[in-house]
Amino acid sequence: MAKELAKQYDPKDVDDRIYKNWLDGKYFHARCEKDKETYTIVIPPPNITGQLHMGHALDNTLQDILIRFKRMQGFDTLWVPGTDHASIATEAKIVEKMKSEGITKADIGRDGFLERAWAWKKQYGGRIIEQLKKLGSSCDWDRERFTLDKGCSEAVKEVFVRLYEKGLIYRGERIINWCPHCKTSISDAEVEYEEQAGHFWHLRYPFKDGSGYLELATTRPETLLGDTAVAVNPNDERYKDMIGKTLILPLVHREIPVVADDYVEMDFGTGVVKITPAHDPNDFEVGLRHNLEVINVMTDDAKITDDYPKYAGLDRYEARKAIVADLEAEGALVRIEDYTHNVGTCYRCASTVEPRVSKQWFVKMKPLAGPAIDAVKNGETKFVPQRFEKVYFHWLENIKDWCISRQLWWGHRIPAWYCADCGEITVSKTDVHACAHCGSKNVEQDPDTLDTWFSSALWPFSTLGWPEQTEDLKHYYPTNTLVTGYDIIPFWVMRMMFSGIEQTGEVPFDTVLIHGLVRDSQGRKMSKSLGNGVDPLEVIAEYGADALRFSLATGNSPGNDMRYIPERVEASRNFANKIWNAARFILMNLENDEIIPLDTSVLALEDKWILSKYNTLVSEVTENLEKYELGLAVQKLYDFIWDVFCDWYIEICKSRLNGDDKAAADTARSVLVYVFTNTLALLHPFMPFITEEIWQSMPHIGEALMVTDWPKFRDDLKFEKQEADFEKVMTVIRAIRNRRAEMNVPPSRKAKVCITSADNDIFLDCSAYICRLAFASEVETGDSFEAEGAVRVITDAATVYMPMKELVDFEAEIERLNKELKKANEDKDFFEKKLNNPNFVAKAPAALVEQQKASLAKVLEKIKMIEDSIAEIKNS
């Protein structure tokens, strides 16, 4: 034989060796085959800070299933791997490490810091790639990319300059989301909202002329220091006479005006709102409309500035307490009201985000959002499931300009230089040494870096060589399927869409396959705080990659969260063992490693049945995969292999394999090998390691299963009538076995089986199988049989009679039943005694009394069944 299989399947002996063979064979490598249709996936690049978690395992398992399927279908497939530099996360890790050494960024400067960052990337950046290989990912590792590599960096500069020159990137003072912990701006998509318990502080702002005061409420009294107006609605009759008057700001005693603005809701609270343009996005817009001063009262780590000596240096929450106490002392605090509201937090560190006016770089989004919306509406790109289009549309239709500058050192430095002499900005793809406006050499590059998602947005085309018109770009772009979680539709998917359309004129992918989160067995999100995370590498070490992959695919449906259930992985491992044992059985029954051609003219009924079932499987699994119904496909494969092939066909084949008719045995062998090896091919995308190992041991043509042809539906294997006929025989066998089990008849006790049916010939032809699988001593068919003294079993196609005396040892059975009857009568007496006791009925809880009554009813029913069984035996 080509290769002998070990007695037991051990992934530790298989996975690494098989993966090395694939790499050595260059089977993952895309060759730009011009005569083939392409199928391209770009990996959602994991962060270089990351370690493989269950979300990665699911995401990459789904991608690998699709790429292996398409590769076997004959597509020129490319799966582009790579990693993301992850500005905020990586810089935080390095700063933390430096802190333990007593070093700060200021101590070593930008160049020294970046030196450390690249060293960190070299040490840890490849870790997750090696972990993805353990999972079986068949990426083209020769094309591995990194968002900060030379090519991707050139693409970033190219896009920045193009957008700047079109007026779609600008620098301006706007209200942005500021993380005081990460000390950088973050985009709207990076803000996560959570409900928090807070308060409304009701305050009085007195009029300068002493004519009274206006009452308003705020959830953030510490921002009062930066108030530059109070606003009312121009249509609010209560306040019409107060518009234009001057108030005195409590504590600060600054004069501020009352302005009229439609932004104010008349029916919310008092209909009066304080306006702090520097610390609230809506207030900022009001400030622009009314030309209000913008006063920033906080430092970049959310402490009060030196402009307010009494509170200077206090954290925003400490300042809040002090300010509230002073407001009360001044008589400006009316009351405090409990209030629950949504608070924005940083998606990286969970710190409460501080709205802050700051000079930053922005992308003008409205002109870019329109074409991205149209591309999905007109079907150029579709979401699977379609319902996630709503999330996509919601973000793009309500989008604000994207703040792309970050106050970090690790990342793509903004390619803009400021002239100290003329004050102009020079934006360039190459380093600038002289001002483009005045020629001065007194220029300095912007210290900020770009949002990580700016480079990630270019991933589908930058990884293929853009802006150069490379062979890869021309051949593999646009890509086909993007596989990703629903949680990063606003972060990544929509940004890739508008970037791809703007820069290449084409959508970056035709399908977005959305998957859900992997939750724990209780349905909770996996997190460090709950301690419920599961390390995929530990699961792989214990059960093998195939078991993990199969369990992640089982029950998976697009867009829905799934639960990680350890028992499901064990079941998948058991399934792998079942396949392994089936392979060993087949190999033991082969005379050599030559392929026996499948001759459809000499097939037995059971051969036609299994081939017809297999043929349907090919059609259905292919259709399921084309529709991204991976969970359905994997369930059909499981059912076919375990129930149909192993539990039925292999058992049925044994009599021919062990018989004297060599031609019949050869036919059985040819069908076994044909169905099994082709089913391995169908299973391969889900369980690549075990299927490859077994396939290599079987008679086969070709170098590797992963590059063999995907099975196709064959018209000459459509045996619908024969399949239906054999199903009738199977139904009878199941019915007999179930009846025998109900009667506790051991397999060793054989009984004659008499069958009457419109298809008597079929049952007679299959009598050998009925004898072996239904434990029959013989099979007789006829138009009618004596029913008295026989056990009768009815199916849709037949009525079966089995003589009672052949199934049961009457004397032994009566003795057993009498023992059961005695015990049942004792139970009856026990329950009746309890229920006849007035004290028990009066004092016991009603539920317990009802429980006892129900138990008595069951015992009485059991007594009747036993007595009927005894009577039936005596009358036989």
N, C-alpha and C positions, 0 to 999 in steps of 0.2 A: 504493500500500500504506500501511497505518497507520504503519509505521516500517521503514526499511531497516536491515538489520544490517551492521555493519562487516565487512570481509573476514576479520579475525581477532578472536577473542575476547580482550579485555583487561579483566580485572576492575577495573583502576584507572580505566577509563572508565565502569564500570557500577555498582560497589557503592555508593559514596557518593551518587550521583545517585538510584539506586533507593531507598536507605534514606530519603533526604530526601522522596521522593514518598510513601512509606508514612507518614512522620511528618506531612506536610502533609495527607494524606487522613484522618488520625486513625484509621487502621485498627487500631492496637494498643489503642485506648481502649475500655474496657468501658462499656456504657451502661445497665446494670441493666435489661435487657429481661425483664419479668416473664413473658412468654409463652414464654420459652425455658428449656431445661434449662441449668444452669450447669456450667462446668468451670473450676476454679480451681487455680492453682499459686502458692505463695509461694516466692520465690527464697531459697536458702540465702545469707544476706547476707554478701558478702565483706567482709573487714576493710578499713577505710579506709587501713590501712598498705599494703595489698596492691597488687601489679601482676598483671595477667592471666598465669596460668601454665597449663600443659596440663591440670591438674586442673579449673580453672575452665572452660577451653574445652570439655572433655568434658561436665562437669556442665550447662553452659548450652546446649550443642548439643542434648543429650538433652531438656532442658525445652522448648527452642524447637521441636523436632520435634513433641513432643506437643501443645503449645499451637496450633501452626499446623494440625496435623491436626484437632484438635477445632474450631477456628475455622471451618475449611472444611466440617466436618460440620454446622455450623449451631448449635453450642452458643454460649451467651453466655459467652465466655471472658474470664478475668482472670488475668494473670500479674503478680503484685505484685513490683516490684523494690525494692531498698534496700541499705543498707550497715550494718555493725556497728561500734560504737565501739571494740571490742577493747581493753579496759582495759590489760592488761599490755603487749601489743605496742606500742600507741600511746604509752603513758607512757614506755616504754623508749626509743623513737625520740626523743621530745622531750627526755628527760633527757640522751641522748647528744649531741643538738644543743647543749643548754645547756652541757654539759661542755666542748665545743670552744670555747665563748665564755667559759669560766671562771666559770660561774654554777651554783649549786645550787638545789634546790627551796626549801631553807631561806632562801636569799637573797631570793627574790621572794615567798614565801608562797603560800598556796593560791589566792587570787584571781588573783594575777599569773601563776601557773602555768596556771590554767584559761583565762586570756586567751590565753596562748601556744598552748594545746591547741586552742582553737576556731579560732585563726588558722591553725594547721597543718592542721586539718580542712578549712578553706575552701580552702587552697592545694592540698592533695593528695587530699582525700576524694572528689572527683568523678572522679579519674583512671581508676579501674577501671570506673566506669560508662560513660565514653566508650569504653573498650576493649571492653566488652561490646557496645556498639552496633556496633563494627567487625566483631564476629562475626556480626551479623545478629539479635541478640536482639530479639524482638518484645514486650518488656515494655510495660506501661501506664505510661509515664514520668510521666504526670500524677499517678500515685499513688505516686511514689517515697517511701520512708520511710527513717528513720535511727533506730537504737535509742535515741539520746539526744534525739530530737525531742520536742516538747511532748506529743503524743498518746501516744507510747510511754512516756515518762517518767511520765505520769499513770497509765497502766496498771500500771507497775511499782509505784508507791506504793499503788495500790488493792489489788494482789495481796499485797504485803507486809503491809499492815494487816489484810486479811481473814485471812491465814494466822496472823498474830500473835494476832488475837482468838479464833481457833479453837484456839489452843495448838499450832499446827503450826510456828510459828517461835519460837525461844527463844534466849536468850543464855546461854552456859555455858562453863565451863572444861573443855576436852576436848583430847585429843591430835589434832593436825592435821598435815597435810603442809605443811612450810614450805620455800620456796625461798630460800636465802641470797643468791642473785644478784639475783632479782627483788624480794627482801625483802617477800614477801607470802605469805599462806596460799594453798594451792591445793586443789581437791577431789580425791577419789580418782580420778575419771575423767581428771584432768589429769596423773596420774602415769604415766609410761611405764617399763616394766621392761626392763632389759637385763642379760644375763649378764656378770659381771665377775670377773676373777681376784682373789682376796683371800686372807685367812689366818684360821685359828682360832688365837687366842692362849690356850693352856691356863694357867690361873692357880690359885694356892693361896690360899684365904681361911682364916686361922687362927682357931680357937676362942679366945674370951676366957679360958677356964679353962686353956688350955695343953694340952688333951687331944688335940690334933691339928689337922687342917684338912679343909676340903672342896675338892675339885678341880672346876673348871668351865671352860668355854671360851666365848670371845666373839669376834665379828668386829669389834667396835668398842670397843677398850680405853679410848678417851678418854672414853666415857660412864660408866666406872667411878666417876668423881668424883661422879656423881649416884645411885649405888646406895643403896637404902634397905632392901634385904632380899636374901636368897637363898632360892630356892624349890625344893622337892622334891615328888614326887607322894605323896599320903597313903598310897597302897597299896604304895609301894616299901619292901620289907622291909629294904633296906640302910640306910635313913636314918630309920626309925621312931623310934629313940631320940634322934635329933638334932633333931627338930622342937621348936621353942621355945627352943633354945639360942641363944647370942649369938656372933656372929663379929666379928672386927676387920677393917674394910675396909682393904686395903693402900693405902699412900701417904697416904690421908686419915686413917686410924686412927679412923674413926667406928665406933661400935657398931651392928651391924645384926642383925636376927633371922633365924632359919631358919623359913620358913613353909611350910605344906602347901597345895598347890593342884593341882586336876585338870588344869590347863593344861599342866603339865610332862609331857613324854613320857619314860617310864621307859627306853625302849630307844634313846634318842638320846643319844649321848655318854655322859657319866657319870650322866645323869639329874638333874643339878643345874644350875640357871640363875640368873644374877644378875638382879635386878629393878631396873630404872631407870624408874620411872613417868613421868618427864618426857620420855623420849627413845625410847620404844618403845610402839606401840599395844597390844600384848598385855600388856606390863608395866603399862601404865596401868590396864587392867581388873583385873589382879591387885592393884594398889595400892588400887583402890576397894574390892575385896572384903575387904582386910586392913587398911584404914585406914592406909596407908603415907604417909609424907611425900613430897611431890613437889618434887624439887630440880632446878631448871633450871641447867645448867652452861654454856650457850652464849648468845651475843648473837644479834641478828637476822641478822648476817652470818657466823654459824657460827664465832665466835672464843670462846675460853674466857673466862668472866666474871671480874670482879675478886675474886670470893670465893676464888679459888685463885691467890694471888700468883705462885707459881712458873711457872704456865702462862698467866697472864692475858694476853690480847691475841694469843695464838698461834692461828693458823688450825687448824681441827679436825684436819687431816692432819699439820701440824707438831707439834701437841700430842700426837698419837698416837705419833710417834717418840720424843718426850721422855718420855712416860709409860711406854712399853714399856721404854726404857732404865732408868728408875728402878725399874720392877717387877723387872727382872733384878737390878739392884743390891741390892734389898731381899730377893731370894730368893723372890719371889712368882711369877716366870715359870717355868713347867715346861718348855714346849716350844712351837714355832711349827709349825703344820701348814698346807700349801697347801689352798685351798678355793675352789671356784667357786660363786658364788651370784647370785641375782637382786637387782639394786639398783634402787630407784625413782629416776627422774630427772624433772626438770621438762619438760613437753612443749614449753615455749616456748624455754628456753635450754639444756636438757640438763644442767644442774647436778644433782648428787646431792641429792635431797630429804632434809631433816632432819625426822624426826618430833619434834614439839615440843608441850608442853602450853601452851595459850594460851586466853585468853578471847575467844571468837568468837561470831558469830551462825550458827545452824544451822536447817535445815528438817528436821522430823521426817518420815522417809521411809516408814516401813512403812505408815501409813494411806493415803498417796498411791500407793504402788507397787501395792497390791492391785487397785484398779479398772483400772490401766493394763495389768496382766497379763491380767485377765479380758477386756478389750476386744480383745486380740489372740487370745486363746484362743477367744472366741466369734465371731470373724470380722468384728467391726466394722471392724477395720483389718487388712489383710493385707500381708505382706512378699513382695516379688518380688526374688530367689528366696526361697522359704519357709524355706530352711535358716538364714537370718539371724535368724529368730525365736529361735533358740537363744542367740545373742549377747544379744539383748534380754532374754530371760527370765533368763539367767545374771546379768546386772547387777541387774535389779529384784528377783530372788529372794534375792540376797545383799547387798542394798544397806544401807549405813550412813547415818546422818544426814548431810546435805549441808552442808558448811561453805560459807556464802555470803558471808562478809565478806572484803574484800580491803584490804590496807594500801596503798591507792593513792588518788590524788586525781581521776584521770580516770575518770568513770563515774557511776552513779546513787548518790548519797550515801544512806546508810542513814537512813530517816526516823524516827530515834529520838533523843530528847533526854534528857539526864541532869540531874537536879536536884542541885545542889551542897549543898542544905540538907537535904532529906529522903532523898536517895539513890535515889528511885524513877525509873522509866523512863516516858516518855510517847512513845507511837508514834502518828504522825498523818500523814494525807495532805497536810495544810497545815502551813506553818511554825509552830512552837510558840514563844510568847514568855513563857508562864507555865506552871509545873508543873501538870499536871492533878490532882495528888494533894494538894499543899499550897498552891498558888497562887503560890509563889515565882517571881520573874522571873530568878533565878540559874540559868538552864538553858543547856546547851550541847549542840549536835548531835554525834552520833557522827561522828568524823572519817573512818571507813572508808567504802568504796564496796562495792557489791554485785558479786558474780561476774558477769562478762560474760554467762555462760550463763543467768543469772536472767532477764535481759530477752529474750535469744534464745528462751527457752522459751515466751514469750508471743507470739512473732512471728506465728503463723497468725491470731490474733484481734486482737492489739493493732494490727496494721497495717490492720485493717478498721474501726477506730474504737472497739473495746471499751475501757472499760466502757460507753460510750454505745451505745444500741441503734440504730446508724446503718443507713441503707438498705443500704450495702455489707455490713455484718455480717449483716443479716437475709437478704440475697440470696445472698451468696457463701460464707458459712460454714455447715457445715464445708467445708474445701477438699477437693480430690480426690487429686492425686498429689504426694507429696513425693519429689523426686529428690535423692539424696545418696550420699556414699561410705560404705562399711562402717566406716571408721575413726571416724566421729562418731556411731555409734548410741548409745554411752553418754553422750557429751557433750551431744547435742542431741535426737536422736529420742525417747528415752525421757522426757526432761524436757518436751518439747512435749506428749507424750501425757498425762502425769499432770497437767500444768498445764491443758491444754485440757479434760480431763474434770472436774477440780476446779472450774474457773472458769466453764465454759459448760455443763457437763452433757453435752457431746458430744465424741467423738473429733475431733482437729483435721484429720484427713485419712483417706481410706478405703484408700489404698495407699501403701506406702513402696517406691519403686523404688530398689534398691541397685545402684550401679555400683562397679567396682574402681578401682585406681590406674592412671595412665598411666605405664608404665615405659619405659626406653630400649630400643634395639633389641637389647641383650644381656639384657634382663629385669631390669636393676637399677633401684632406685628413683631417681628424679631428685632430685638434691640439689646444693647449692652446693659441698659438699666434694668431690664427684666431678666437678663441672664438666660434668655431662651434661644439664643442663636445656636445654629448647628453648623459645624465646620464641615464643608463638603469633602475636604481632604481626609478627614477622619472616617467619614462614611465610605469613601473610596478605598481607604486602607483596610476597612473591615469587610466590605461587601463587593468591592470592585466598581469600576466606573460604569459598567453596563447596567448594574442594578440601580444605581443612582439615576442614571439617564432615563431608564425605563420607568422608574417610579415618578419622575418629574413629568414625563410625557403622559402617563396614565391619568385619565380624568381631567387633563388640561384642556381648557377651551379658551379661545382668544378673548382677551380683555378681562377675564375673571381671576380673582385671587384664588390661590390654592393653598391647601394645608399640607405641611410636611408631616407625614405620619410614618414613624420608624417601621411599623409593621408592614407598610407598603413596600419599603425597601427590602425587607426580609422576604416578602412574597415575590419580589422581582428576582432576588437571588435564587429562590426556590425554582422559579421559572427557568432561570439560566441552567440550573442543575438538571431540570427536566429535558431541556434541549440537548445538553451534553450526553445524558444517558440514552436519548433517542439516537444520537449520532453514533455512540458506541455500539448500540444494538445493530444498526444498519451496517457498520463497518465489519462487525463480527460475522455478518451473514453475506458479505461480498467475497467472491472467490478470487478477485484480482482488482486492480485499480483501473481497468478499462471501462469506458462508458458504454453501457448497453443501450442501444438506440430504443426510443419509445415507439413501439409498433402498435398503433391504435386498432389494428385488425384482430389482435389476439387478446384483447382486454377482457377480464372477468367483470361481473356486475359491480363488485366493490371497487375495482380499479377505476371504472367509469365514474362511480360515485365520488371518489376522492379527487379525481382529476377535474370533475365538474365543479366541485366545491372550491378547489384551488383556483380554477379559472375565474370564478366569481370573486374570490378574494383579491386576485390581481387587479381586476377591474375596480373594485370598491376601494382598496387601499390607495391605488393611484389617484382615483377621483378625490378621496379624502385629503390626500397630500396636496393636490392641486388647489383645493379649497381651503387649505391651512387648518383642516380639521384633524390635527395630529393626535388628539386624544381618542377620537373615534377610530382612526387607523390602527393605533396601537392595541386598542381593545379587541378589534377584529382579529389581529394577528395572534394575540394571546389565546383567544377562544379557539381559533383554528388549530394552532399548534398543540395546545394542551388537550382539548376535548376531541377534536375531529381526527387529527393526525396521530397523536400519541395514544390516547385512550381507546380509539376505535380502530383506525386503519392498521397500526402496528400490530395490535392484538389479532385482528382478522388475518393478517399476512402470515402469522406464525405457522398455521397449518400447511400452507403452500411451501414456505421456506424449509419446513422440516419433512415435507412429503417426498415421494419418489418421482413425481413428475417434474423433471428438470426444466422443461419448457415453461411450465406454470410458475416454477420458482424463479426463473429468469425474468419473466414478465413482472412478477411481484417486486423483484430487485430493481428493475428498470423504473417502475413507477415510484418506488420508495425513494430512490436517488433523485429522480426528476423533481418530484414534488418537494422533497426536503431541501435540496440545494437551491431551488428557485424561491422557496419560502424563506430560506436564509437570506437571499438577496433582498426580499421585501422587508425583512426585519433589520437588515444591516444598518440603515440610517439611525435606527433607535439603539441598537446594541452592536456597535461596530467591532469590538474586540473578539467576543465569543463567536460571532458569525464568521469573521475572517479566519480564526483559528480552525474552526470545524470545516469550513469550505476548503481550506488548504489540505485537509486530510481526506477529503472525498474525491472521487473521480471528477476531474474538472478540466476545462480548457481556459487558459489565460493565466496571467501572473498573479492577480489579486482580485478578491471579490469586490473591493471598493471601486475598481475600474471596469468591472464586468458590466454587461448590458442589463438594464432594468427589465424584469419580466414583462411580457406583453400578453394581452388577452388573445386566445387562439380560438377561432371558429370551430376548428376540428376537435376541440375538447369540450364542446357544448353537448352534454349528455343529460338533458333536462328530464326525460322520461326515466332513464336508468337511475338518475339521482333520486327522483321521487320514489321509485320502486324500492330502492335500498333503504330509504328513510322509513318506509313502512316496516321493513324487517327490524331496523334499529328500534323503532317505537315498540314493537312487540317484545323485543329482548329487554328493553328498559322496564316495560310493564310487568313482565314475569319476575325480573329481579326485585322490583319494588314490592310486589306481592309476597314474594318469598321472605323478604326482609321484615315485612309486617308480621309474618307468621313465625319469625325466628328460625327459619329453615336454614341450616348450614349448607355451604356450597358442596360439601362432600355428599349430601343426600340428593341423588339424582331422581328425576321424576319424568315420566312420559309427558310430552306436550302434544296436544291435539289442536289443530288449527282449522277453522273454517273461514273462508274468505273468497271474495271474487277474484283474488290474485293467488290462488293456491299454488300455482306453478312457481311463483317467485319464492314462496316460503319453503317449498320442497327443494328448490335449487340451493337455497341457503341453509338447509337443515344442519349442515356441519357447523356453521357459525352459531346457530341457535343452540345446538347441543353443547358447544364449548363455552359460549358466553352466557347462556341462560341456564346452565347446569341441567340440561335435559338428557335423559337416558336415550330417548329416540324422539323423532318428530313424525307425526302422522297428519296428513291433510285430508279433508273430506267435506261433504256438503252439510253434515250434521253429526253431533255426538251426544251421548247420554249425559245430561247435566247432573243427574242425581249422584251424590257421592263424589262430586268433582268441584274443585275450586275454579271459578270462572273469572277471566280477565278480558275486558273489552277495550279495544283501541278503535280508532277511526276506520282502520282497514281490515280488522280481523277480530274474531272472538276465539279466545284460547281457553281450553279446558285442561286441568291437571288433576289426575285422580288423588283425592285426599289421602288415601291410605299409602300412597307412594311418597307423599310429602311429610307425613307425620307418623311417628311411632305412637299409636293410639294410647296404649297403656301408660307410657312415659308421659305423654302430653296430659292425660287426665290426672295423673298424679301431680304434675306441676301445677295445673290449673286449680286443683283442690287446695294446694298449699296457698296459692294466691287468694282463693276464695275465703279461706280461714282468716288470713291476715286482713282482708278487706272487711269481713264481718266484725273483727275486733275493733277496727277503726270506726266502723258504723256505731258500735256500742259506745265507744268513747265519746263521739260527738253527740249522740242522742242523750247520754247521761248528762253532759254539760248543758245542753239546750233544754232539758227537762227540769233543770235546777232553777227554781224561781229566783234565788239569791243572785246567781250568775247573770241571768237575763236582766234583772233589775239594776244591778250595780256595775256590771261591766260596760265599757264604752260601746256605744251603738255600732261603731265600725267593727269592733272585735266580734260582737254578736253576729253581725252580717257575714263576717269572714268565716265564722264557725258553721253558719248555715250553708254557705257556698261549699265549704269542704265536705259537709255531709251529703250535699247533692251530688258532688263528684264521686264520692265513695259508692253511693247507691247506683249511679250510672255504671261504675266499674263492675259492681256485683252482677248487674244484669248482663253486661257483656261477657263476663266469665261464665255465667250460667248458660248463656246462649251458645258459647263455644263448646262447653261440655255436652250440651244437648245435640249440637251439630255432629260432634264426633261419634256419639253413641248411636245416632241415626244413620251413620255412614255404613 
